[in-house]
Amino acid sequence: MSSVDFASLGIAAPVLKAVKQLGYEQPSPVQAASIPILLAGKNLLGTAQTGTGKTAAFALPFLSKLDEKQTAPQVLVLTPTRELAIQVAEAFQSYAKHIKGFHVLPIYGGADIGGQLRGLKRGAQVVVGTPGRMLDHLRRRSLDLSQIKGLILDEADEMLRMGFIDDVETILAKTPPECQRALFSATMPPAIKRVADKYLGDAELVSIENKTTTVERIAQAHLMVKGHQKMDALTRILEVEQFDGMIIFVRTKSSTLEIAEKLEARGFSSAALNGDLTQTVRERAINRLKKGQLDIVVATDVAARGLDVELISHVINYDVPHDNESYVHRIGRTGRAGREGKAMMICVPRDEKNLDAIQKLLQKDIPLIDSPTSADAGSDQETRSDEKRPSRSRNRRSERRTAPDTKAARSEADQPETSENTASAPSAASEPRAPENASQKTREPRKAREPKRSQRERGAQNDGRNDPKVVGLGDHMPSFIALSFKER
C-alpha cells in the first residue's frame, strides 16, 4: 500500500491539484480500495469506521466525473446529522476549489429553508443533506433528482439507528435506475444489508477491518463508581488528565445542560450540544472547540455525530450507551486519521451488562482503573507544567478558591467548593499561633471558631454603628427605633 499515491488512482487533474495542496500524500486504505471502484462506475458497499477518510473516498471519484457545464444536481449525499452534512459539504468544496463554476449546497433542518430554495434554484452540482429535509424539498419539487448520477449514503447504520431508514428508502426509490450508488457504514446491521441488497444490487464490497487498530490507537479504560459519585469522579478525571479538547457523552438532552453548567461552576470551559439547541448555537460551540476557545463539549450521540475536530484528545462516556455500536461511534471522535486518543467510561453497577456487551463487540477487555482521588488531583496540579495550558490550569485553581457564582449556587457544583473553603478555615485560624511572639490579635483564634458572629460584628464596625440585632429586621435595628423601645 505504500507504493500507492493519489496520482496513480486516476482522479481528475483539478481534484488531484487540490488534494496535493491540502497536504495529502498517500490514500488511506478505504480510499485506495474505494476510489478505483467508483471511478469505474460500479456500486460500492463499504464497511469502515469513522475517521478513516470515507469522505474523500467517495468525494474524489465523483468530483472527477463531474460535468462542469451542468448546474442541476449530479451527486446526492445523505447524512444522519446536520453537523456531518456541513462537514461533508466543506470537504467537497475544498476538493473542488479548482473546478470552475462548482457549487455544493448543504440542506438540513433547523436552517432557513428560503436560503436553501434560492441555492437550489441557482444551481448546485452536489447536494448534501439529512433525509428529512431532502424529503421536504422533494415534496416542494424544489429538488430535482432526474439528473442525479451518483448517490452516497454516509454512515448508514446511524441513519438506521435514528429512524431514518424509511426516508432513505423513499429517496433511493426516486433516483434514476442507472444512478451509481455507494453506501458506507461503520457496522452492517441486517436492515442496512437489506437496503444494500435491494438498491445496490451486485455492489463491490470494501471492508476495512480497522476496528482493532483503532482500539489499539485509542487508550481505553473504565471506572466503577456509585451513582451519586459520578460527577465527583468526572471532576477528578478532568483535574488529573492533560487534554487538549474533550467530548463528554450523556444520554439525554437535559443532561448536556446540567453537566455543562456544573463543569462551568467548577472552572472548566464547557458547552452543551444537543438537538434542541438552535443550529447557530451548535455551530458556534463547534467552531469555538475547533479554535481552542472551548475545552469541553457535553453532547448526546446525535448532536456529536460527524464531528471531526483535531483538538479532541479525550472522549468521556459519562453515561454508558445502551447501544453497543454507539460506543464505537463515540470513541471514534478521538484518535482520528492516525492520531492517538483516550476514551474513558464512568460506570455504575447497573452498567455491568452493557459493559460486557461492549467488550464482547470489541473482542477485548476494557481495563478497570481506580477513580482519581483529591490527593491525586492536587499532586497532579502541583507538578503539571503551566507551559502546555497555562490559562486553563490557572483559571481552575483560582476559580475553585473563590466564591461560586449564581450558577454554582444553583447546582451541586458548590459542594466541593464549600468543602475546600471549610477545610481552609482551620489553617487560617492557626496562622496567629504559628509565631510565638505575635502579641497582637490574640483573640483571633476564638473568633475563627465563631465565623458567623465575627462577620456580623465586623459588618457593624464597618458601618460605624452599634445597633442591637433584632430577628426580622436584618442584622441590626436602626437607632431611632431602638431608642423608642428603651423609652418604653
Helices and strands as residue ranges (DSSP letters): G 7-9, H 13-21, H 29-39, E 44-47, H 54-64, E 75-78, H 82-95, E 104-107, H 113-122, E 126-129, H 131-140, E 150-154, H 156-161, H 165-173, E 180-185, H 190-199, E 204-207, H 211-217, E 218-224, G 227-229, H 230-240, E 245-249, H 253-265, E 270-273, H 279-290, E 296-299, E 312-317, H 324-331, G 336-338, E 341-347, G 349-351, H 352-362, H 374-383, H 390-400, H 406-409, H 414-430, G 431-433, H 444-448, H 451-463, H 479-487
